Amino acid sequence: MTYGTASAPYLATRCVQQLAEGESKGFSLSPETLTNNYYVDGSVCGANTLEDALILQKELIALLGQGGFHLRKFCASHSNTLEAVPLIEEKWRYSLRWTAMKVF
């Protein structure tokens, strides 16, 4: 696909949808995430447990990798999910720090 053209966002989204539909055998969590929580070049998703988050992360890396999409940026509120990011992508790890705010 050629970036910079008017159709590039559509083509990127369509490729990801095709991966979710056609290549999703053996993946339990990632196809739904790609279908419902993905827009152009980003996914915002979560899980109810740390174990599910780690499974989702591994599945997204594997499934999108099959289509030539290599995930590079990860952000998480739990440090264990960031530890699972392959070391080659270590410079793209981001951690969220939640702080309580006073409401006046």
C-alpha positions in Angstrom: 0.0 0.0 0.0 1.2 3.5 -0.7 1.1 5.9 2.2 0.3 9.5 1.5 -2.6 8.7 -0.8 -6.2 9.3 -0.1 -7.0 5.5 0.1 -4.1 4.6 2.5 -6.2 4.8 5.7 -8.9 2.6 4.2 -6.4 0.1 2.9 -4.6 -0.2 6.2 -7.9 -0.7 8.0 -9.1 -3.2 5.5 -5.9 -5.2 5.7 -6.2 -5.5 9.5 -9.9 -6.5 9.2 -8.9 -9.2 6.7 -6.3 -10.5 9.1 -9.0 -10.7 11.8 -11.4 -12.5 9.5 -9.2 -14.8 7.5 -6.1 -15.6 9.6 -7.6 -15.8 13.1 -7.5 -19.6 13.6 -5.8 -20.4 16.8 -6.3 -16.9 18.2 -9.0 -16.4 20.9 -8.8 -12.8 21.9 -7.1 -10.8 19.1 -9.7 -11.1 16.2 -12.4 -9.4 18.2 -9.9 -6.7 19.3 -8.9 -6.0 15.7 -12.5 -5.9 14.6 -13.8 -3.6 17.3 -10.9 -1.7 18.8 -8.7 -0.8 15.9 -8.6 2.4 13.9 -6.1 3.0 11.0 -2.8 2.3 12.9 -3.7 2.0 16.5 -5.5 -0.2 19.0 -6.9 0.7 22.4 -7.9 -2.3 24.3 -7.7 -3.9 27.7 -8.4 -7.1 29.6 -10.0 -8.1 32.9 -7.0 -10.0 34.2 -3.3 -9.7 33.7 -3.2 -13.2 32.2 -5.7 -12.2 29.5 -3.8 -9.0 28.8 -0.6 -11.0 28.3 -2.4 -13.5 26.0 -4.0 -10.6 24.0 -0.6 -8.9 23.7 1.1 -12.1 22.3 -1.8 -12.8 20.0 -1.8 -9.3 18.6 1.9 -9.4 18.0 1.6 -12.7 16.2 -1.5 -12.1 14.2 -0.5 -8.7 13.0 3.0 -10.0 12.3 1.5 -12.5 9.8 0.3 -9.5 7.8 3.6 -7.6 8.0 2.4 -5.2 10.6 5.1 -5.1 13.3 3.8 -3.5 16.6 6.3 -1.1 18.0 4.6 1.0 20.7 3.1 -0.4 23.8 1.5 1.4 26.7 0.2 -0.3 29.8 -0.9 0.4 33.4 0.7 -2.8 34.7 4.5 -3.2 34.4 4.3 -7.0 33.8 2.6 -6.4 30.4 5.5 -4.2 29.4 8.1 -6.8 30.5 6.6 -9.2 27.9 7.4 -6.8 25.0 10.2 -8.3 22.9 13.6 -6.6 23.8 14.1 -5.4 20.3 11.2 -3.0 20.8 12.3 -1.9 24.3 12.7 1.7 23.4 9.0 1.9 22.6 7.7 0.8 26.0 5.5 3.3 27.8 4.1 3.1 31.3 1.1 4.9 32.6 1.3 6.3 36.0 -2.1 7.0 37.6 -2.3 9.6 40.3 -5.3 10.6 42.3 -6.7 14.1 41.6 -8.7 16.3 44.0 -12.0 17.4 42.7 -13.1 20.8 44.0 
